[in-house]
Structures are given as structure tokens and as C-alpha cells.
Amino acid sequence: MRRGLWRPPERTPKQRLKVNLLVDGSYDDASNELETEKMEGACASAQQTETSVLAAIPSLKIHFTAQLQEAIISNQEIEDAIGVFSERLTSAETRISKVEDDVSSLTSKEASLQKKLQELLLKVDDLENRSRRSNPRLVGLPENTEQGEITIFSRPKTSSSQVQTWLLDVLRQGRNTPNGPPHVIIMKFLNYQDKLRVMRAARLKGKITHNGHQVMFFPDLSTEVQKQQKQYNQVKQQLREMHINFGLIFPAKMRIFHHGNRLLFHTPAEVEDFIRRVRQISTASPLLA
């Protein structure tokens, strides 16, 4: 078999140049020149970049100086606003503290005044009831029954009456209203004992009528005491239905007579509790009711 001749591969221009330089002994010098050229190019580029940076520094300095100045001014404005706000807040806290102290003082004074007011109201109510203690109230007498001066109509017709009254004044309370109930007659006695005799005689008499009209006698009380006594109206009706004797004691207490016992109650709630217990006992043991 015939073998062909070996041929070296084709070299690139750079490889051929390198071979020539090696052959000539000048490869190292050429390489140094190339490196030098590269370094010079790099230095030139770096110098150009440095020149550009140095040229940009003044404008950047001016820009950042302006920005910094704006930030300083803005910060100063914020500090001024915070200072003003702090002063206003301190002033507000001072005023609020003063108001709280004033409110506390006023609350204390208001409580004291309320207490004094209640005491004065009780005293006024007591004085009013003392001024009325000699006055019985006559309820149910038709209008114009007296046919003239009511004081003369109200005096006893005989001096031998067991109830000798001395009237200071007699008047009807309120104004006339068409088709309305007759107004209450208030009799003012000079002596409190005379009033007691009249009230006692009315209780002993029981049902009292005048010309076919039933009339009733009640003590003359202040509006506040009447309001307190009216709170017993519901329990009074229940006690009547249960046939339990009772009576109101000034100013607004109730006395109940039950199985020989005399019981005293200070509020309608206490009476309701008593009625409930009596009904429970009545349900359990009818003979004990």
C-alpha cells in the first residue's frame, strides 16, 4: 500500500507571524510593543474618563449643594413647625389640666350644693306641712252648696257641739271648671287640736253625706308628701281586697293591723313584699290567712 506524504496544517497569519518572529529572534520585542500599546490605550481611556469625571464634579457639587440647602431649609421648617406644635401642645395640656382641676372643684361644689339643696327642700317641705297641719281638706262637697260665704256655712250651728271649732278661713282650692268634679275645700283652724277633733269625729262617723252627696275629710299636706303617699295607692287597693286594715302615717309610712299585730312599713315595696308573703301563707294554709 502506498502511503502519501505528511503535510503540516495550515497556519493562521498570527501563527505565521509568530513563527517568523521566532525565526528572526524578534518575537519578544513585538510582544512588548503590543503590551505597551494596550497599556497606552488603557491609560489614555482612563485619563479621558478622569477628565470627564473631574469636569462633572463641579456641576454635581453645585447640584448636591442646592439639594442639601433645600433639605436644610425643609428640615428647619419642620423643626419650626414642631416647635410651634410643641408650644401649642404644652399650652393645651396646661389648659386641660386647669379645666380638669376646675371640673373637679365644681363637681365637689355641685355635690355639696345638691346636699344643701336637699336639706333646704326637706326643711321647706317640713315648714309647709307644719303650716298645713291645722287644715283639714273636705272632698266631695258640690259647688255652690254654701250659697254665700263659705266660712259661715262651715261653722257649727250649736255651741253645745262636742267639736268646738274656731275657723280662721275657709276656701275652695283651684278654679271652677265646667262638668268637672267639685273643688276641695280647705279649712284653716286656729288650733291644731280642733283639726284633730274634726278628723277623729269624721272617722267615728264613718260615711258622711250632705244632701245625698258623700263627703270625706283628709289632712292637708304638701304636694311632695301627697306624691309620696300616692305611691301606696296600688297596695292600698290590694289590702282592701284582702280585708286588711291599714293607715298612712305622716309623711309617707303605712301602718298595717294583721292578726293582732301592728306593722310599720316605710316604702310601698315593703308592703308589696308583705302582701306576697300573706298570699303565700293563705295558699298553703287558708286558716292562717
LUMZA-260033 format. One record per residue (C-alpha): residue in one letter; x, y, z; residue number from 1. Coordinates in steps of 0.02 Angstrom, whole numbers, padded with zeros to 5 digits. Each point is the difference from the previous one (the first is absolute). Layout:
N
+--------+--------+--------+--------+-----+
! residu !      u !      v !      w ! num !
+--------+--------+--------+--------+-----+
!      A !      X !      Y !      Z ! NUM !
...
+--------+--------+--------+--------+-----+
REM end
This chain:
289
+--------+--------+--------+--------+-----+
! residu !      u !      v !      w ! num !
+--------+--------+--------+--------+-----+
!      M !  00000 !  00000 !  00000 !   1 !
!      R !  00072 !  00167 ! -00048 !   2 !
!      R !  00002 !  00129 !  00133 !   3 !
!      G ! -00020 !  00188 ! -00038 !   4 !
!      L !  00119 !  00134 !  00058 !   5 !
!      W ! -00041 !  00090 !  00170 !   6 !
!      R ! -00041 !  00184 ! -00011 !   7 !
!      P ! -00006 !  00118 !  00146 !   8 !
!      P ! -00165 !  00090 !  00030 !   9 !
!      E ! -00025 !  00175 ! -00065 !  10 !
!      R !  00049 !  00137 !  00122 !  11 !
!      T ! -00098 !  00156 !  00035 !  12 !
!      P !  00079 !  00168 ! -00040 !  13 !
!      K !  00033 !  00030 !  00184 !  14 !
!      Q !  00084 ! -00170 !  00018 !  15 !
!      R !  00105 !  00032 ! -00154 !  16 !
!      L !  00050 !  00169 !  00070 !  17 !
!      K !  00049 ! -00081 !  00163 !  18 !
!      V !  00103 ! -00132 ! -00092 !  19 !
!      N !  00087 !  00135 ! -00100 !  20 !
!      L !  00037 !  00100 !  00155 !  21 !
!      L !  00068 ! -00152 !  00086 !  22 !
!      V !  00106 ! -00036 ! -00148 !  23 !
!      D !  00061 !  00176 ! -00008 !  24 !
!      G !  00019 !  00011 !  00192 !  25 !
!      S ! -00112 !  00153 !  00015 !  26 !
!      Y ! -00160 ! -00080 !  00076 !  27 !
!      D !  00027 !  00068 !  00175 !  28 !
!      D !  00027 !  00176 ! -00063 !  29 !
!      A ! -00161 ! -00003 ! -00100 !  30 !
!      S ! -00097 ! -00068 !  00148 !  31 !
!      N !  00064 !  00138 !  00110 !  32 !
!      E ! -00050 !  00128 ! -00127 !  33 !
!      L ! -00176 ! -00071 ! -00006 !  34 !
!      E ! -00013 !  00004 !  00189 !  35 !
!      T !  00065 !  00176 !  00003 !  36 !
!      E ! -00127 !  00054 ! -00128 !  37 !
!      K ! -00139 ! -00080 !  00103 !  38 !
!      M !  00058 !  00085 !  00158 !  39 !
!      E !  00015 !  00166 ! -00086 !  40 !
!      G ! -00177 ! -00020 ! -00068 !  41 !
!      A ! -00065 ! -00046 !  00170 !  42 !
!      C !  00088 !  00148 !  00080 !  43 !
!      A ! -00069 !  00115 ! -00132 !  44 !
!      S ! -00176 ! -00066 !  00031 !  45 !
!      A !  00022 !  00016 !  00189 !  46 !
!      Q !  00067 !  00175 ! -00019 !  47 !
!      Q ! -00148 !  00046 ! -00109 !  48 !
!      T ! -00119 ! -00075 !  00128 !  49 !
!      E !  00087 !  00094 !  00141 !  50 !
!      T ! -00012 !  00160 ! -00099 !  51 !
!      S ! -00186 ! -00028 ! -00025 !  52 !
!      V ! -00025 ! -00039 !  00185 !  53 !
!      L !  00098 !  00152 !  00054 !  54 !
!      A ! -00098 !  00106 ! -00121 !  55 !
!      A ! -00165 ! -00068 !  00072 !  56 !
!      I !  00048 !  00026 !  00184 !  57 !
!      P ! -00032 !  00189 !  00005 !  58 !
!      S ! -00175 ! -00018 ! -00072 !  59 !
!      L ! -00038 ! -00145 !  00117 !  60 !
!      K !  00066 !  00103 !  00145 !  61 !
!      I ! -00114 !  00144 ! -00046 !  62 !
!      H ! -00148 ! -00119 ! -00020 !  63 !
!      F !  00028 ! -00090 !  00165 !  64 !
!      T !  00032 !  00166 !  00087 !  65 !
!      A ! -00168 !  00064 ! -00060 !  66 !
!      Q ! -00085 ! -00162 !  00052 !  67 !
!      L !  00084 !  00006 !  00170 !  68 !
!      Q ! -00052 !  00181 !  00023 !  69 !
!      E ! -00180 ! -00045 ! -00040 !  70 !
!      A !  00008 ! -00145 !  00122 !  71 !
!      I !  00071 !  00114 !  00135 !  72 !
!      I ! -00136 !  00129 ! -00030 !  73 !
!      S ! -00135 ! -00134 !  00000 !  74 !
!      N !  00072 ! -00075 !  00159 !  75 !
!      Q !  00002 !  00171 !  00082 !  76 !
!      E ! -00181 !  00029 ! -00049 !  77 !
!      I ! -00044 ! -00169 !  00074 !  78 !
!      E !  00093 !  00043 !  00160 !  79 !
!      D ! -00089 !  00168 !  00010 !  80 !
!      A ! -00169 ! -00085 ! -00027 !  81 !
!      I !  00041 ! -00129 !  00132 !  82 !
!      G !  00051 !  00139 !  00119 !  83 !
!      V ! -00163 !  00093 ! -00028 !  84 !
!      F ! -00099 ! -00160 !  00018 !  85 !
!      S !  00095 ! -00043 !  00159 !  86 !
!      E ! -00039 !  00172 !  00072 !  87 !
!      R ! -00184 ! -00017 ! -00046 !  88 !
!      L ! -00004 ! -00176 !  00071 !  89 !
!      T !  00078 !  00060 !  00162 !  90 !
!      S ! -00124 !  00142 !  00009 !  91 !
!      A ! -00144 ! -00119 ! -00035 !  92 !
!      E !  00060 ! -00120 !  00134 !  93 !
!      T !  00009 !  00144 !  00123 !  94 !
!      R ! -00176 !  00058 ! -00043 !  95 !
!      I ! -00068 ! -00178 !  00007 !  96 !
!      S !  00082 ! -00027 !  00169 !  97 !
!      K ! -00077 !  00162 !  00062 !  98 !
!      V ! -00171 ! -00049 ! -00068 !  99 !
!      E !  00014 ! -00170 !  00083 ! 100 !
!      D !  00042 !  00084 !  00165 ! 101 !
!      D ! -00146 !  00121 ! -00023 ! 102 !
!      V ! -00118 ! -00143 ! -00044 ! 103 !
!      S !  00056 ! -00098 !  00153 ! 104 !
!      S ! -00028 !  00153 !  00108 ! 105 !
!      L ! -00169 !  00035 ! -00080 ! 106 !
!      T ! -00051 ! -00182 !  00020 ! 107 !
!      S !  00042 !  00008 !  00184 ! 108 !
!      K ! -00093 !  00165 !  00018 ! 109 !
!      E ! -00148 ! -00069 ! -00099 ! 110 !
!      A ! -00011 ! -00151 !  00115 ! 111 !
!      S !  00007 !  00114 !  00151 ! 112 !
!      L ! -00133 !  00114 ! -00074 ! 113 !
!      Q ! -00110 ! -00149 ! -00043 ! 114 !
!      K !  00012 ! -00059 !  00179 ! 115 !
!      K ! -00041 !  00173 !  00066 ! 116 !
!      L ! -00142 !  00015 ! -00126 ! 117 !
!      Q ! -00075 ! -00165 !  00058 ! 118 !
!      E !  00014 !  00057 !  00180 ! 119 !
!      L ! -00084 !  00165 ! -00042 ! 120 !
!      L ! -00138 ! -00087 ! -00099 ! 121 !
!      L ! -00033 ! -00114 !  00148 ! 122 !
!      K ! -00006 !  00150 !  00115 ! 123 !
!      V ! -00116 !  00095 ! -00117 ! 124 !
!      D ! -00112 ! -00152 ! -00017 ! 125 !
!      D !  00000 ! -00022 !  00188 ! 126 !
!      L ! -00045 !  00184 !  00025 ! 127 !
!      E ! -00137 ! -00012 ! -00130 ! 128 !
!      N ! -00075 ! -00153 !  00084 ! 129 !
!      R !  00013 !  00085 !  00170 ! 130 !
!      S ! -00096 !  00147 ! -00070 ! 131 !
!      R ! -00133 ! -00121 ! -00064 ! 132 !
!      R ! -00008 ! -00113 !  00152 ! 133 !
!      S ! -00156 !  00090 !  00067 ! 134 !
!      N ! -00091 ! -00010 ! -00167 ! 135 !
!      P ! -00121 ! -00141 ! -00044 ! 136 !
!      R ! -00052 ! -00021 ! -00182 ! 137 !
!      L ! -00183 ! -00030 ! -00040 ! 138 !
!      V ! -00025 ! -00100 ! -00161 ! 139 !
!      G ! -00163 ! -00033 ! -00093 ! 140 !
!      L ! -00106 !  00151 !  00049 ! 141 !
!      P ! -00089 !  00061 ! -00158 ! 142 !
!      E !  00036 !  00174 ! -00065 ! 143 !
!      N ! -00107 !  00144 !  00068 ! 144 !
!      T ! -00069 ! -00107 !  00140 ! 145 !
!      E !  00047 !  00136 !  00124 ! 146 !
!      Q ! -00109 !  00130 ! -00093 ! 147 !
!      G !  00099 !  00146 !  00063 ! 148 !
!      E !  00148 !  00019 !  00115 ! 149 !
!      I !  00077 ! -00170 !  00023 ! 150 !
!      T !  00070 !  00044 !  00172 ! 151 !
!      I ! -00174 !  00027 !  00073 ! 152 !
!      F ! -00060 ! -00160 ! -00083 ! 153 !
!      S !  00139 ! -00099 !  00083 ! 154 !
!      R ! -00025 !  00060 !  00180 ! 155 !
!      P ! -00089 ! -00113 !  00126 ! 156 !
!      K ! -00184 !  00043 !  00016 ! 157 !
!      T ! -00004 ! -00030 !  00189 ! 158 !
!      S !  00124 !  00048 !  00134 ! 159 !
!      S ! -00036 ! -00161 !  00093 ! 160 !
!      S !  00087 ! -00104 ! -00132 ! 161 !
!      Q !  00137 ! -00111 !  00066 ! 162 !
!      V !  00109 !  00062 ! -00141 ! 163 !
!      Q !  00023 !  00185 !  00033 ! 164 !
!      T !  00093 !  00073 ! -00148 ! 165 !
!      W !  00076 !  00170 ! -00026 ! 166 !
!      L !  00024 !  00031 ! -00185 ! 167 !
!      L !  00126 !  00125 ! -00063 ! 168 !
!      D ! -00047 ! -00021 ! -00184 ! 169 !
!      V ! -00085 ! -00120 ! -00120 ! 170 !
!      L !  00030 ! -00003 ! -00186 ! 171 !
!      R ! -00020 ! -00108 ! -00153 ! 172 !
!      Q !  00161 ! -00054 ! -00081 ! 173 !
!      G !  00018 !  00029 ! -00187 ! 174 !
!      R ! -00117 !  00074 ! -00130 ! 175 !
!      N ! -00170 ! -00054 ! -00058 ! 176 !
!      T ! -00004 ! -00108 ! -00156 ! 177 !
!      P ! -00159 ! -00047 ! -00094 ! 178 !
!      N ! -00058 ! -00179 !  00030 ! 179 !
!      G !  00151 ! -00028 !  00112 ! 180 !
!      P !  00004 ! -00075 !  00175 ! 181 !
!      P ! -00030 !  00119 !  00145 ! 182 !
!      H !  00153 !  00085 !  00065 ! 183 !
!      V !  00077 ! -00044 !  00166 ! 184 !
!      I ! -00045 !  00111 !  00148 ! 185 !
!      I !  00144 !  00043 !  00116 ! 186 !
!      M ! -00047 !  00050 !  00177 ! 187 !
!      K !  00130 !  00095 !  00101 ! 188 !
!      F ! -00016 ! -00023 !  00188 ! 189 !
!      L !  00083 !  00109 !  00130 ! 190 !
!      N !  00031 ! -00149 !  00112 ! 191 !
!      Y !  00078 ! -00163 ! -00056 ! 192 !
!      Q ! -00103 ! -00095 !  00128 ! 193 !
!      D ! -00160 !  00060 ! -00084 ! 194 !
!      K !  00059 ! -00077 ! -00162 ! 195 !
!      L !  00036 ! -00164 !  00090 ! 196 !
!      R ! -00175 !  00001 !  00075 ! 197 !
!      V ! -00077 !  00024 ! -00171 ! 198 !
!      M !  00103 ! -00141 ! -00076 ! 199 !
!      R ! -00038 ! -00114 !  00147 ! 200 !
!      A ! -00186 !  00037 ! -00010 ! 201 !
!      A !  00002 ! -00035 ! -00188 ! 202 !
!      R !  00083 ! -00169 !  00030 ! 203 !
!      L ! -00127 ! -00045 !  00135 ! 204 !
!      K ! -00143 !  00055 ! -00110 ! 205 !
!      G !  00056 ! -00110 ! -00144 ! 206 !
!      K ! -00096 !  00045 ! -00156 ! 207 !
!      I ! -00048 !  00185 ! -00001 ! 208 !
!      T ! -00128 !  00072 ! -00122 ! 209 !
!      H ! -00068 !  00172 ! -00034 ! 210 !
!      N ! -00162 !  00016 ! -00100 ! 211 !
!      G !  00032 ! -00174 ! -00071 ! 212 !
!      H !  00182 !  00033 ! -00045 ! 213 !
!      Q !  00138 ! -00094 !  00089 ! 214 !
!      V !  00136 !  00112 !  00070 ! 215 !
!      M !  00168 ! -00052 !  00073 ! 216 !
!      F !  00129 !  00083 !  00112 ! 217 !
!      F !  00186 ! -00012 ! -00031 ! 218 !
!      P !  00152 !  00087 !  00074 ! 219 !
!      D !  00070 !  00145 ! -00100 ! 220 !
!      L !  00174 ! -00049 ! -00059 ! 221 !
!      S !  00135 !  00072 ! -00112 ! 222 !
!      T !  00012 ! -00053 ! -00181 ! 223 !
!      E !  00158 ! -00101 !  00032 ! 224 !
!      V ! -00079 ! -00098 !  00143 ! 225 !
!      Q ! -00158 ! -00031 ! -00103 ! 226 !
!      K !  00110 ! -00066 ! -00141 ! 227 !
!      Q !  00088 ! -00118 !  00121 ! 228 !
!      Q ! -00165 ! -00061 !  00073 ! 229 !
!      K ! -00074 ! -00030 ! -00173 ! 230 !
!      Q !  00133 ! -00132 ! -00028 ! 231 !
!      Y ! -00098 ! -00109 !  00123 ! 232 !
!      N ! -00162 !  00005 ! -00102 ! 233 !
!      Q !  00029 ! -00169 ! -00083 ! 234 !
!      V !  00042 ! -00092 !  00162 ! 235 !
!      K ! -00146 !  00086 !  00088 ! 236 !
!      Q ! -00119 ! -00075 ! -00128 ! 237 !
!      Q !  00076 ! -00173 !  00026 ! 238 !
!      L ! -00014 !  00016 !  00189 ! 239 !
!      R ! -00184 !  00048 ! -00015 ! 240 !
!      E ! -00033 ! -00154 ! -00107 ! 241 !
!      M !  00087 ! -00106 !  00133 ! 242 !
!      H ! -00102 !  00084 !  00139 ! 243 !
!      I !  00157 !  00057 !  00092 ! 244 !
!      N ! -00011 !  00161 !  00100 ! 245 !
!      F !  00132 !  00131 ! -00033 ! 246 !
!      G !  00036 !  00185 !  00018 ! 247 !
!      L !  00126 !  00128 ! -00063 ! 248 !
!      I !  00114 !  00089 !  00122 ! 249 !
!      F !  00081 !  00168 ! -00037 ! 250 !
!      P !  00095 !  00026 ! -00108 ! 251 !
!      A ! -00012 ! -00160 ! -00103 ! 252 !
!      K !  00001 ! -00157 !  00107 ! 253 !
!      M ! -00132 ! -00135 !  00010 ! 254 !
!      R ! -00062 ! -00087 !  00156 ! 255 !
!      I ! -00086 ! -00168 ! -00022 ! 256 !
!      F ! -00102 ! -00095 !  00129 ! 257 !
!      H !  00008 ! -00187 ! -00031 ! 258 !
!      H ! -00046 ! -00141 !  00121 ! 259 !
!      G !  00016 !  00115 !  00149 ! 260 !
!      N !  00170 !  00065 ! -00055 ! 261 !
!      R !  00039 !  00181 ! -00042 ! 262 !
!      L !  00126 !  00007 ! -00142 ! 263 !
!      L !  00090 !  00154 ! -00067 ! 264 !
!      F !  00063 !  00013 ! -00180 ! 265 !
!      H !  00106 !  00140 ! -00072 ! 266 !
!      T ! -00020 ! -00032 ! -00187 ! 267 !
!      P ! -00131 ! -00074 ! -00118 ! 268 !
!      A !  00126 ! -00136 ! -00046 ! 269 !
!      E !  00000 ! -00061 !  00180 ! 270 !
!      V ! -00190 ! -00007 ! -00001 ! 271 !
!      E !  00001 ! -00098 ! -00164 ! 272 !
!      D !  00120 ! -00125 !  00077 ! 273 !
!      F ! -00116 ! -00017 !  00151 ! 274 !
!      I ! -00152 ! -00028 ! -00113 ! 275 !
!      R !  00095 ! -00133 ! -00098 ! 276 !
!      R !  00048 ! -00093 !  00159 ! 277 !
!      V ! -00179 !  00007 !  00067 ! 278 !
!      R ! -00067 ! -00070 ! -00164 ! 279 !
!      Q !  00127 ! -00141 !  00003 ! 280 !
!      I ! -00051 ! -00044 !  00177 ! 281 !
!      S ! -00183 !  00012 ! -00049 ! 282 !
!      T !  00028 ! -00120 ! -00145 ! 283 !
!      A !  00095 ! -00124 !  00108 ! 284 !
!      S ! -00113 !  00012 !  00154 ! 285 !
!      P ! -00165 !  00091 ! -00030 ! 286 !
!      L ! -00040 ! -00001 !  00187 ! 287 !
!      L !  00156 !  00104 !  00039 ! 288 !
!      A ! -00041 !  00138 ! -00124 ! 289 !
+--------+--------+--------+--------+-----+
REM end
